[in-house]
Amino acid sequence: MRRTASPFSLILLGLGAFLLALAPLLTWYVGPEAKKTPLDTDITTVFNGTGTYFDAQAVKPRHDQRLTITRQVRGDVADGDASGNAVWDVSTSVDSDSSLPASDPRDALQWTTERWVTNRKTNMPVHCCQEKPRFEGEAYLKFPFDVEERSYRWWDSTLGATVELDYSGRKKVQGFEGMRFTGKVKAAKTGTRLVPGKLVGVDKSQVLAEEWYANHGIELIADPATGRILYAAVGPRKTLRAPGSDKDAMVLLDSKKIAFTEKTQRAQVKLADRDSGKLKTLTSTAPMGAGAAGAVLLLTGGVFVVRGQRTREIS
């Protein structure tokens, strides 16, 4: 007598085998592929704080003024490599209330443009694609995926070098827990600028003053899964010194703390929650679910096949 399995048991066996094959595929291919920096990033983050800045028109410092840092990050999809590099164009402006809203960023107290290229998987710098300036380190606008409880080398564009940020525990931002990293920058010479001698206490019409930079404190809180920065606070201090002097003669910009606005925090947390949820689904929930469901379906299908065979033997 010919023995044949029921269509239902074959369907269960087929689905079970498919889900068991899908589980390692999600774990070893789909999940890792999802851990890539996006090419089409288009994000604006805003910092607010108070401090001192030099008013070039009035030729004097302004104290206890509200300061705003606006950073726009746009991905260059055309120059980015879907399998390797992410190319981001970054515009950063520092404004007082008198220059906001600014239709032209050149009216800001400070305005810089940069072009950053990173490896989409490791977040390490890639020196290509008209990168400007050349930068190093491990953390920039974001941390690598799967952030570790250790120190990271963070690139400080104003310093033109990396700063070591130490892991300082966990902290919640708008109810979402992240990993906190902190550090400081000691005063360092970053360049020179031709200014009237009287601004730096030199009895000359023009003098090549030294530009110095320090940071009272850097605090970054990152999403552990994606490396997205949920909260950022900096304390920049930029000054001018007479050539060869070890004392600040004029303050260009000084703030103890300029930090993400609440609106920016909420936006960053929303994106981190969405993206980390997707990663968890692809790397953990889905593979485990597919494996468990596949095993159950295979077992159930096998039971139906055996029972069907026994029933036909008896009949």
Phi, psi and omega in degrees: 000133182282134180254127178228144178279151179290152177303323182296317180293325178292323177296316179298317179296319180294315179295320179298314179296321179296314182292324177294325177285329181289325184303306178293332178296317178295321183289315189262344181235302185296314180301306178300325179294331179287338180275068178224138176299132182294149178277328189259034178302137175211089188227139173241125177244144184234133176248143174231150176184185177234156180175199183245140173220158180270122179274105184294328180286318179275349182054051176197160180282149174246123184258156176052046180257149176285133181240143180229128173251126178242124180240124178248129180237120179233132179279137175266092185297323183296319181273343179287157181248118184303336182254354186221296191247149172247130180247119182240131173262127187239127176241125181233126178235144176244124184230152165262175179298333182289338180255007176247142352284141183254123177284337180232119182299342179291347177275355182287165176299318176217145177211128179228150173235141181221161176227113184250136179235124181229157172289128187294336181268314187266342184071009179282150181294145175236122187268085180200184167058041180060037175307138180206120351278179174290130182227165182226184175106190182241335184232138182221258175279347176207167173263166176296163173297153179055065182299137182257158179276075181205176177283148178233148175270110183259134182278122177255109185297323181292319178289328184075030181200173179273153176235134180278122177254128182268144175291129186233031176094191182257149179206141181270142175236116182052039178085357183253126184279131177229180180255129188262135178229136184225157178187175178222164176234120176287154182305130181217145177286130183242355180164193178225160180212135178279117182222162173301135185303327184296337180293334180242018175076028180245134182276065177216154180293318179225144179214147178273088183286154179268134175268129179237148182223141173216167177224119182299327181182138177242129176226122178234135176240120187246148173290125184302324185281309187263340184082001179296139180276117182275328183211139178219138176218136179226159178230070186289145174222115179241129184223170173242143176231151173295151181307125177081358182277154177252016180234142177290131179259331182210139179266124175271320181201134180207122177214136177290327182199125171234122190228162175310136171291162179298324179298317178294319178301313181298319180295317180293320178295319179300316179293319180295318180298317180295310185289321179292327176296318178297317180297318179298320180297314184285328186260343184228295187299308183296312179299317180294318179295317180295319180295315181294315180295321179298318180295318180296317181294319177298316180296315181296316178299320179297320179297317180295322179297313181297316180297321179296320179294319181293321180297318181290326179295320180292320181286000000 
